Structures are given as C-alpha cells and as structure tokens.
Amino acid sequence: MTLNFNLLHKTICNGATVSQVIVPGAMGEYGMTADYVPVVAQLKVGVLQIMHESAGEPEKYFVPGGFLITHDNSVMDISCPKTIKVDDIDPAAISSNFEAARKAHNAAEAGSTTQAEAMADME
C-alpha cells in the first residue's frame, strides 16, 4: 500500500510503501492494508500507527483528528492539522501543563472566558 501523510505545514510520508496503517477512526480504531475498500473517514484524537514493510515496530503518531481517503489503487491519503511522534511526548511536561490549566480553571470565575480557555488547555 502507498501512504501519503500530510500536515498543514509539512509532509510526513509521500508515496511511502507500507504494509498496514492503524487509524483512530471516528467510528472506532481499524487497520487498513493494500486492496482495502475505498473509503473516506474522519479521524478522532488518538494514535495513528504506520507499519512499514521493512521495519518491525510500528511508527506511532499522536493525532488530534483529521481525515483519510483510501483509493481503489491501494493509495491512502491522510491529512491532519498537526501531529507528534509518540516517542517525542514528554509525560512530565504534559502533567505540569495539565496541573497549571486545572489550577487556572478552578481559580477562574464560573462561565468566564478564562475558565473556558483553561478547560480547553486541560482537554
């Protein structure tokens, strides 16, 4: 299967030969391989896994959502606004940022813009 994986500002894969892609679809997680039925799907927040034909471990990306299209010629196009490799995520930074947002949310006036922004930061 051929994979094209694009962000708004850069390309992750362009014509890469892969054996399988596991996607966090809005209707559930599923794996796609060559000759998969053509489909257009919305991605939800989750981990997208790319199984390269030559590598043992999947390449994993955290995605905030996006879309994919599989074509009848075994080409898959994925478009996401941004992504980060799972291996590059710093758990300590996530915990620290979440705690700061939680404190800001609790200290803000109920229904205020500040509270709404802190809620978005926690999510």
C-alpha positions as CSV (number, residue, x, y, z in Angstrom):
1,M,0.0,0.0,0.0
2,T,1.2,3.5,-0.7
3,L,0.8,6.2,2.0
4,N,0.7,9.9,1.7
5,F,0.6,11.5,5.2
6,N,0.4,15.3,5.2
7,L,0.1,18.1,7.8
8,L,-0.8,21.7,7.2
9,H,2.9,22.7,7.2
10,K,4.8,19.6,6.2
11,T,4.7,16.1,4.7
12,I,5.4,13.1,6.9
13,C,5.1,10.4,4.2
14,N,5.0,10.9,0.4
15,G,4.5,7.7,-1.6
16,A,5.8,5.5,1.3
17,T,5.3,1.8,0.8
18,V,3.7,0.4,4.0
19,S,2.1,-2.9,4.9
20,Q,-0.6,-1.5,7.2
21,V,-1.9,1.6,8.8
22,I,-4.0,1.5,12.0
23,V,-6.1,4.6,12.4
24,P,-8.2,6.1,15.2
25,G,-11.4,6.5,13.2
26,A,-14.4,8.4,14.5
27,M,-16.3,5.2,14.4
28,G,-13.5,3.1,16.0
29,E,-10.0,2.0,15.5
30,Y,-9.2,-0.1,12.5
31,G,-6.3,-1.4,10.4
32,M,-6.1,-0.8,6.6
33,T,-4.0,-2.8,4.2
34,A,-3.5,-3.0,0.4
35,D,-6.7,-3.5,-1.5
36,Y,-8.8,-2.1,1.3
37,V,-12.2,-0.9,0.1
38,P,-12.2,2.8,-0.9
39,V,-13.4,4.9,2.0
40,V,-13.4,8.5,3.3
41,A,-13.1,8.6,7.1
42,Q,-12.9,11.2,9.8
43,L,-10.1,10.6,12.4
44,K,-10.5,11.3,16.1
45,V,-7.9,12.1,18.7
46,G,-5.7,9.1,19.1
47,V,-2.6,7.2,18.0
48,L,-2.1,6.5,14.3
49,Q,0.3,3.6,13.6
50,I,2.2,3.0,10.4
51,M,3.7,-0.5,9.7
52,H,6.5,-0.1,7.3
53,E,7.3,-3.2,5.2
54,S,10.9,-3.2,6.3
55,A,10.5,-2.3,10.0
56,G,9.4,-4.4,12.9
57,E,7.9,-1.9,15.2
58,P,5.2,0.5,14.0
59,E,5.8,4.2,13.7
60,K,3.3,5.9,16.1
61,Y,1.9,9.4,15.9
62,F,-0.5,11.2,18.2
63,V,-3.1,12.9,16.0
64,P,-5.7,15.5,17.1
65,G,-8.1,14.3,14.3
66,G,-8.1,14.6,10.6
67,F,-9.3,12.8,7.5
68,L,-8.2,9.9,5.4
69,I,-9.1,8.7,1.9
70,T,-8.3,5.2,0.6
71,H,-8.4,4.8,-3.1
72,D,-9.1,1.6,-5.1
73,N,-5.4,1.5,-6.3
74,S,-4.2,0.9,-2.7
75,V,-3.2,4.5,-2.1
76,M,-4.1,6.1,1.2
77,D,-4.1,9.9,1.8
78,I,-4.1,11.1,5.4
79,S,-4.4,14.8,6.3
80,C,-4.1,16.1,9.9
81,P,-3.7,19.6,11.2
82,K,-0.6,18.6,13.3
83,T,1.0,15.5,14.9
84,I,3.7,14.5,17.2
85,K,5.6,11.2,17.3
86,V,4.5,9.3,20.4
87,D,8.2,8.7,21.3
88,D,8.7,12.5,21.4
89,I,5.9,13.2,24.0
90,D,7.2,14.3,27.4
91,P,4.9,12.9,30.1
92,A,6.3,15.3,32.8
93,A,5.6,18.3,30.6
94,I,2.0,17.1,30.0
95,S,1.4,16.6,33.7
96,S,2.8,20.0,34.6
97,N,0.8,21.8,31.9
98,F,-2.4,19.9,32.9
99,E,-1.9,20.9,36.5
100,A,-1.4,24.6,35.6
101,A,-4.5,24.6,33.5
102,R,-6.5,22.8,36.3
103,K,-5.5,25.5,38.8
104,A,-6.3,28.3,36.3
105,H,-9.7,26.7,35.7
106,N,-10.5,26.4,39.4
107,A,-9.4,29.9,40.2
108,A,-11.4,31.5,37.3
109,E,-14.9,33.0,37.6
110,A,-17.6,30.5,36.6
111,G,-18.6,30.9,33.0
112,S,-15.7,33.3,32.2
113,T,-13.5,33.3,29.1
114,T,-10.6,32.5,31.3
115,Q,-12.3,29.4,32.7
116,A,-13.2,28.3,29.1
117,E,-9.6,28.7,27.9
118,A,-8.3,26.7,30.9
119,M,-10.8,24.0,30.1
120,A,-9.6,23.9,26.5
121,D,-6.0,23.6,27.8
122,M,-6.9,20.7,30.0
123,E,-8.5,18.9,27.1
